[in-house]
Amino acid sequence: MTLGVLAVLAMLFVMFSGFWTDWLWYRSVDYSSVFTTTLWTKIGLFFAFGVLMAAAVGVNIWLAHRLRPPLSAMSMEQQSLDRYRMGIAPYKKWALIAVTAVVGLIAGASASGQWRTWLQWVNGVPFGQKDPQFGQDVSFYAFDLPWYRFLLSFGFACAVLCLIAAALTHYLYGGLRLTSPGSRATAAATGHLSVVLGIFVSLKAIAYWLDRYGLAVKSSGLKSADGWTGLRYVDANAYLPAKTILFFIAAICAVLFFATLWRRTWQLPVIGFGLMVLSAVLIGGLYPAIVQKFQVQPNEQAKEAPYIKQNIKATRDAYDINGVDVQGYDGNYKPQNDAERRKLRDAADTTASVRLLDPNVVSPSFQQRQQVRSYYQFPSTLDVDRYKDKDGKDQDTVIGLRELNLNGVSERNWINDHFKYTHGFGAVAAKGTTFAEGGEPDYTESELPSKGQFGPYEQRVYYGEKTTQYSIVGGPQKELDYSSDKSGEKSYSYTGKSGVNLANPVNRAAYAVAFGEPQILYSGAIGKGSRILYNRTPKERVEAVAPWLTIDGDAYPAVIDGRIKWIVDAYTTSNGYPYASRTTLGDTTADSLTDGQRAVVAQQNQVNYIRNSVKATVDAYDGSVKLYEWDTKDPVLKTWMKSFPGTVEKKSSISKSLMEHMRYPQDLFKVQRQLLTTYHVTDPNTFYTGSERWQVPNDPTNKSGNSVPPYYQSLKMPDQKAQTFALTTTFTPNKRDNLGAFMAVDANATSADYGKIRVLKLPSQTPVPGPQQVQSKFNSDPKIANELNILKKLGDSEIEYGNLLTVPMNGGLLYVEPVYLRGAGTNYPLLKKVLVSYGENDPVLGNNLAEALDVVFGKKPPGSGNQNPPGGGDTGQQPPADQTVQQALDDAVKAYEDGEKARRDGDWGGYGEAQKKLKAALDRAAEAEKKAQKGNTGKNGG
């Protein structure tokens, strides 16, 4: 008995610890109202529906027992049942309680999972838009219909369980007889079961009526659109009247079942039920198939046109792409003379600030040059932001935080993992458009502790994307702050208010159980002031305090007002917008750079409405979470703000310094671009044929076969007077590689045009090369291929291509791609060359962007002009050597070509001589590059 009591107490404490630690965490981040609102809603639904189900089943069992016949029939069947009746007689009350408790618990647990549906139904805010078929506000489909469907499914489950329970009880006590002579059912049993069946059929009638509205949010196939949602011709003209007819038939059938209370015969109800089933097959199945076959298919385009038009409008509204500005763009501009070429060269400097520093490539450079200690790490993909340069102008900047990496700790133990190594340290940033000497990033914030353009700020990173373990800070055990060669290891004790206080022994015991770590309960390293930090990634924290939001896959850091803040974009979504086509977020947001950690994990995998309604911040030091209302018109956000009052701050609360670092989110942009592959077309007939359909091209710079990611860059679209920070992408025509369109959205949150999507549509008659074709053009150019092959032979190096950027410029398209060289000994990439292409001009491989642009626009002939490496592109100085790098490389190219020709001709003596010349030329090139780098200022390159 003692062991049993202890076991029960232990189980109860395990359950209590989970609840208690959750409550403590929510209280620590000042979002306890989210915890209590969610908890009480779940408890309320659990008890309301659990009790309702238990009462319904219990009453039917009690009623069936009460209506049992006074005497059982004399038969073998009843004699066998007598043994069961006698065996259960002493425990009838307990059996009834047990059965009702089990079904009540199951029903209550199921209902508690509908807390989101309940809160949206109770607090739903009108959209102010009505669907074209039924005239219902969109909120009916988004908030009301899901709740009604849940009630209906609960009603069906309740009716079925009541029917089974009543039938079994009647059978057990002789009200139903399968093999006994005489009537198969007593009058009382017949009446009772008929009422339950009548309720079931009544619910079916209600289901038919709701199915009419469900047609507006029903997914169906249309060859010209994926995820098509809404009524089509056959739905409006066959399924809709069929559902209405079936509603009346089911209602009549339900009345027949209820009438059995007086008639005491199954004849009419059985006939009515059979008629309902037959009608469902003929009216609900066969008739629509006939309409589709003989009315729709012979003239489908004309029949479906009105419904396609409604789908286009609803989809564009639901994904906020209704205001997309589509403009025609020639893309084939050809300069006719030197003056036009010079004009293009000048335009290249003002149209875009080409970001050569690829955040997806240079992370190893940050890791090798700025990691400093092995227990720090940078993310594999860095982030792009904007910071002011010395002149006060916006500068595209690549930034990453030096986060903690426990795998780099030499001695792993519990104290080191959770008490000593607790945080990362500092931000590292580099200019996006220029490079330092030798092709390294041009750092604006670097070293440990970090110093540079950000000035003094709190550099400790306790909360980050890579910080997944818990830490215990602020107590007797000191933390490692950072380590430098000059001053050695610095210790630190956390002073923030984040985390949960462990001074309370109940808290320590609860966390020891919750984390499965008994040392938390008795360790001497925990004492007065000790606090436990967990749920430390920005995404985890925002998801926890706002479980009704869908989080963007890429949180990014910014240094704002002396603090490091993680900025997190969050979305409100719905799956119930009438007529709007659905998309699967996980698939739509995947590209060549995403993985399982970056792809959106949606609460509802399929959605047909999305808004970037909330911008959130997470402080990297104290973990504080702030939610800001971004879309002030979104009815879904307003609904959730009514459900959780006080959790989301007004948009006016966003400071000017924070606003400067907010940007248009990538995942929303990827969803919108995927929809625009089809829904840039607004004419129903063109939409139906699919002749204007686009696709997102595959990334030409890697072999993953996945979509090209969108790129942040500062550029000027044809209708703009100045550059703006934008998020851009390209489209190609369906199953073709030429360019179909270029898309950019104003991503600068401080801009009056923020969120405006501009699409440049390229002509189909005169194809313009797309990204894949341009990449092939770069790869197939003999001179470029030879130069890159020579570079690869320098120290057995590897070539890495950076992002292929597309810039619309003066009626044509400029393509720019940085080329990185990863040496065998360095293991990190350095920018060595820049590829440039414009129109039909030959592609150019330059030492820097300025040189490549000069050559591609004819300002300088190939092989002349500035031959500096990328670090010193604009100084105009030649390397202090009698042999330039380019001349040596030209000699190497010639020697390589002579060797190949000799090899093909079988002249092995000539081949050996050419190889000697090739080696000599490569040696001269390497020596000349070293001299050039020594004489290079390295300040204005790129």
FENNORUR-V788524 format. One record per pair of residues at least 6 apart in sequence whose C-alpha atoms are under 7 Angstrom apart, sorted by sequence separation. I is the first residue (numbers start at 1). J is the second residue. If there is no record, write none. Layout:
((I,J) (I,J))
This chain:
((26,32) (72,78) (130,136) (131,137) (170,176) (171,177) (178,184) (222,228) (260,266) (316,322) (335,341) (371,377) (388,394) (389,395) (435,441) (436,442) (445,451) (446,452) (483,489) (502,508) (512,518) (535,541) (543,549) (558,564) (559,565) (618,624) (619,625) (681,687) (699,705) (716,722) (732,738) (733,739) (748,754) (778,784) (779,785) (792,798) (807,813) (808,814) (822,828) (837,843) (846,852) (854,860) (855,861) (902,908) (130,137) (131,138) (177,184) (221,228) (296,303) (387,394) (388,395) (435,442) (445,452) (482,489) (483,490) (557,564) (558,565) (618,625) (641,648) (698,705) (699,706) (716,723) (732,739) (733,740) (746,753) (747,754) (792,799) (806,813) (807,814) (822,829) (836,843) (837,844) (845,852) (855,862) (866,873) (129,137) (130,138) (176,184) (177,185) (219,227) (220,228) (386,394) (387,395) (434,442) (444,452) (445,453) (482,490) (512,520) (557,565) (558,566) (617,625) (618,626) (698,706) (699,707) (715,723) (716,724) (731,739) (732,740) (746,754) (747,755) (806,814) (807,815) (821,829) (822,830) (836,844) (844,852) (902,910) (903,911) (26,35) (128,137) (129,138) (176,185) (219,228) (220,229) (386,395) (387,396) (444,453) (445,454) (480,489) (481,490) (512,521) (557,566) (590,599) (617,626) (698,707) (699,708) (714,723) (715,724) (731,740) (732,741) (746,755) (806,815) (820,829) (821,830) (835,844) (836,845) (902,911) (127,137) (175,185) (176,186) (219,229) (367,377) (386,396) (387,397) (480,490) (481,491) (556,566) (557,567) (589,599) (616,626) (617,627) (697,707) (698,708) (714,724) (715,725) (731,741) (745,755) (746,756) (805,815) (806,816) (820,830) (821,831) (835,845) (866,876) (868,878) (126,137) (127,138) (175,186) (218,229) (219,230) (367,378) (385,396) (386,397) (406,417) (430,441) (431,442) (480,491) (481,492) (555,566) (556,567) (589,600) (616,627) (696,707) (697,708) (714,725) (715,726) (730,741) (731,742) (745,756) (746,757) (804,815) (805,816) (820,831) (821,832) (834,845) (835,846) (867,878) (868,879) (899,910) (23,35) (127,139) (217,229) (218,230) (256,268) (257,269) (384,396) (385,397) (430,442) (431,443) (479,491) (480,492) (508,520) (509,521) (539,551) (555,567) (556,568) (615,627) (616,628) (713,725) (714,726) (730,742) (745,757) (804,816) (805,817) (819,831) (820,832) (833,845) (834,846) (844,856) (866,878) (899,911) (126,139) (217,230) (256,269) (384,397) (385,398) (430,443) (431,444) (478,491) (479,492) (508,521) (555,568) (586,599) (614,627) (615,628) (713,726) (729,742) (730,743) (744,757) (745,758) (804,817) (818,831) (819,832) (820,833) (833,846) (834,847) (843,856) (125,139) (175,189) (216,230) (384,398) (429,443) (430,444) (478,492) (479,493) (586,600) (614,628) (615,629) (712,726) (713,727) (729,743) (744,758) (803,817) (819,833) (833,847) (834,848) (124,139) (215,230) (216,231) (363,378) (383,398) (384,399) (429,444) (430,445) (478,493) (585,600) (586,601) (614,629) (615,630) (678,693) (712,727) (728,743) (729,744) (743,758) (744,759) (802,817) (818,833) (819,834) (832,847) (833,848) (834,849) (841,856) (851,866) (899,914) (215,231) (253,269) (363,379) (382,398) (383,399) (429,445) (552,568) (613,629) (614,630) (677,693) (678,694) (711,727) (712,728) (728,744) (743,759) (801,817) (802,818) (818,834) (836,852) (898,914) (899,915) (363,380) (382,399) (383,400) (428,445) (429,446) (552,569) (585,602) (613,630) (614,631) (677,694) (710,727) (711,728) (727,744) (728,745) (742,759) (743,760) (801,818) (802,819) (817,834) (818,835) (836,853) (363,381) (382,400) (427,445) (428,446) (551,569) (552,570) (613,631) (677,695) (710,728) (711,729) (726,744) (727,745) (741,759) (742,760) (801,819) (817,835) (834,852) (896,914) (124,143) (170,189) (253,272) (363,382) (404,423) (474,493) (551,570) (612,631) (629,648) (710,729) (726,745) (727,746) (741,760) (742,761) (800,819) (801,820) (816,835) (817,836) (837,856) (867,886) (895,914) (253,273) (360,380) (403,423) (404,424) (473,493) (474,494) (550,570) (551,571) (585,605) (627,647) (628,648) (629,649) (726,746) (727,747) (741,761) (799,819) (800,820) (816,836) (847,867) (895,915) (360,381) (403,424) (473,494) (474,495) (549,570) (550,571) (584,605) (585,606) (613,634) (627,648) (628,649) (629,650) (630,651) (725,746) (726,747) (740,761) (741,762) (799,820) (800,821) (815,836) (816,837) (847,868) (848,869) (121,143) (359,381) (360,382) (378,400) (402,424) (403,425) (428,450) (549,571) (550,572) (584,606) (627,649) (628,650) (629,651) (724,746) (725,747) (726,748) (740,762) (799,821) (815,837) (847,869) (848,870) (895,917) (896,918) (120,143) (121,144) (359,382) (378,401) (402,425) (426,449) (427,450) (549,572) (583,606) (584,607) (628,651) (725,748) (739,762) (798,821) (799,822) (814,837) (815,838) (847,870) (850,873) (863,886) (895,918) (359,383) (378,402) (402,426) (426,450) (503,527) (582,606) (583,607) (613,637) (724,748) (797,821) (798,822) (814,838) (377,402) (378,403) (401,426) (402,427) (503,528) (582,607) (583,608) (797,822) (798,823) (813,838) (848,873) (121,147) (250,276) (376,402) (377,403) (401,427) (503,529) (582,608) (797,823) (813,839) (892,918) (249,276) (376,403) (377,404) (400,427) (401,428) (503,530) (581,608) (796,823) (797,824) (812,839) (212,240) (376,404) (377,405) (400,428) (501,529) (502,530) (538,566) (580,608) (795,823) (796,824) (117,146) (118,147) (375,404) (376,405) (399,428) (400,429) (501,530) (502,531) (738,767) (739,768) (795,824) (892,921) (117,147) (163,193) (375,405) (399,429) (501,531) (502,532) (738,768) (739,769) (891,921) (892,922) (212,243) (371,402) (375,406) (398,429) (399,430) (500,531) (501,532) (575,606) (577,608) (738,769) (739,770) (375,407) (397,429) (398,430) (499,531) (500,532) (575,607) (576,608) (577,609) (738,770) (889,921) (163,196) (375,408) (397,430) (398,431) (426,459) (499,532) (500,533) (574,607) (575,608) (737,770) (888,921) (889,922) (209,243) (246,280) (374,408) (375,409) (397,431) (398,432) (425,459) (426,460) (499,533) (573,607) (574,608) (575,609) (696,730) (697,731) (888,922) (208,243) (209,244) (374,409) (396,431) (397,432) (425,460) (574,609) (696,731) (697,732) (737,772) (738,773) (396,432) (424,460) (425,461) (573,609) (574,610) (695,731) (696,732) (737,773) (888,924) (889,925) (159,196) (423,460) (424,461) (573,610) (694,731) (695,732) (832,869) (888,925) (58,96) (208,246) (209,247) (423,461) (424,462) (572,610) (573,611) (694,732) (695,733) (732,770) (832,870) (208,247) (359,398) (423,462) (571,610) (572,611) (694,733) (695,734) (831,870) (422,462) (571,611) (572,612) (693,733) (694,734) (885,925) (159,200) (242,283) (243,284) (571,612) (572,613) (693,734) (58,100) (205,247) (242,284) (570,612) (571,613) (57,100) (569,612) (570,613) (571,614) (885,928) (156,200) (554,598) (570,614) (884,928) (885,929) (205,250) (239,284) (553,598) (569,614) (570,615) (883,928) (54,100) (204,250) (205,251) (553,599) (569,615) (694,740) (54,101) (156,203) (553,600) (568,615) (569,616) (881,928) (202,250) (376,424) (477,525) (552,600) (568,616) (54,103) (201,250) (202,251) (238,287) (239,288) (422,471) (476,525) (551,600) (567,616) (568,617) (53,103) (54,104) (238,288) (476,526) (567,617) (881,931) (53,104) (152,203) (475,526) (476,527) (566,617) (567,618) (880,931) (202,254) (418,470) (419,471) (475,527) (550,602) (565,617) (566,618) (879,931) (880,932) (51,104) (201,254) (238,291) (418,471) (419,472) (475,528) (550,603) (565,618) (566,619) (879,932) (50,104) (53,107) (234,288) (418,472) (419,473) (475,529) (565,619) (566,620) (50,105) (474,529) (475,530) (564,619) (565,620) (880,935) (198,254) (474,530) (564,620) (879,935) (50,107) (198,255) (234,291) (422,479) (473,530) (474,531) (49,107) (50,108) (234,292) (403,461) (419,477) (420,478) (421,479) (472,530) (473,531) (49,108) (198,257) (420,479) (421,480) (472,531) (473,532) (197,257) (198,258) (419,479) (420,480) (472,532) (47,108) (403,464) (471,532) (472,533) (784,845) (46,108) (49,111) (195,257) (470,532) (471,533) (45,108) (46,109) (194,257) (195,258) (403,466) (404,467) (470,533) (471,534) (194,258) (470,534) (572,636) (868,932) (872,936) (46,111) (469,534) (572,637) (778,843) (872,937) (45,111) (46,112) (194,260) (872,938) (874,940) (45,112) (871,938) (872,939) (873,940) (874,941) (468,536) (871,939) (872,940) (873,941) (43,112) (191,260) (467,536) (468,537) (871,940) (872,941) (873,942) (42,112) (191,261) (233,303) (467,537) (871,941) (233,304) (466,537) (700,771) (870,941) (871,942) (232,304) (464,536) (465,537) (700,772) (870,942) (42,115) (191,264) (463,536) (464,537) (465,538) (41,115) (190,264) (463,537) (464,538) (232,307) (357,432) (463,538) (700,775) (231,307) (356,432) (357,433) (370,446) (187,264) (355,432) (356,433) (370,447) (355,433) (589,667) (354,433) (353,433) (538,618) (230,311) (589,670) (588,670) (589,671) (542,625) (588,671) (664,747) (663,747) (664,748) (663,748) (588,674) (662,748) (663,749) (85,172) (662,749) (660,749) (659,749) (660,750) (81,172) (659,750) (664,755) (717,808) (850,942) (849,942) (848,942) (569,665) (560,657) (560,658) (701,801) (60,162) (64,166) (68,170) (72,174) (77,179) (77,180) (558,661) (57,161) (61,165) (65,169) (458,562) (53,158) (57,162) (61,166) (64,169) (65,170) (68,173) (69,174) (75,180) (457,562) (458,563) (56,162) (60,166) (64,170) (68,174) (69,175) (456,562) (457,563) (458,564) (787,893) (68,175) (592,699) (786,893) (57,165) (61,169) (592,704) (553,667) (592,706) (552,667) (591,706) (592,707) (591,707) (592,708) (593,709) (591,708) (592,709) (591,709) (67,188) (67,189) (498,622) (497,622) (498,623) (496,622) (464,620) (463,620) (462,620) (463,621) (461,620) (462,621) (461,621) (463,623) (460,621) (383,556) (318,580) (315,579) (314,579) (315,580) (314,580) (315,581) (311,579) (310,579) (311,580) (386,661) (385,661) (318,608) (319,609) (318,609) (319,610) (318,610) (384,712) (230,578) (230,579) (229,579) (230,580) (229,580) (321,672) (229,581) (228,581) (229,582) (319,672) (227,581) (228,582) (227,582) (227,583) (355,713) (217,576) (354,713) (217,577) (217,578) (353,714) (216,578) (217,579) (352,714) (353,715) (216,579) (352,715) (351,715) (352,716) (351,716) (312,679) (312,682) (352,723) (351,723) (309,684) (308,684) (305,684) (305,685) (301,685) (301,688) (440,830) (439,830) (440,831) (439,831) (439,832) (329,760) (331,762) (438,869) (439,870) (142,574) (325,757) (326,758) (327,759) (328,760) (329,761) (330,762) (438,870) (439,871) (324,757) (325,758) (326,759) (327,760) (328,761) (329,762) (330,763) (437,870) (438,871) (142,576) (324,758) (325,759) (326,760) (327,761) (328,762) (437,871) (141,576) (142,577) (326,761) (435,870) (436,871) (437,872) (141,577) (332,768) (435,871) (141,578) (331,768) (138,577) (138,578) (361,802) (358,802) (358,803) (131,578) (225,678) (351,809) (368,828) (356,818) (224,687) (365,828) (224,688) (364,828) (365,829) (224,689) (224,690) (362,829) (28,498) (28,499) (28,500) (25,500) (24,500) (333,811) (332,811) (333,812) (331,811) (332,812) (330,811) (331,812) (329,811) (330,812) (331,813) (21,510) (21,511) (17,510) (438,933) (17,513) (18,514) (437,933) (17,514) (14,513) (437,938) (436,938) (436,939) (334,839) (436,941) (333,839) (434,940) (435,941) (332,839) (434,941) (435,942) (127,635) (345,853) (434,942) (126,635) (345,854) (433,942) (125,635) (34,545) (345,857) (125,638) (31,545) (125,639) (124,639) (342,857) (123,639) (341,857) (341,858) (342,859) (120,639) (123,642) (123,643) (119,643) (29,624) (34,644))
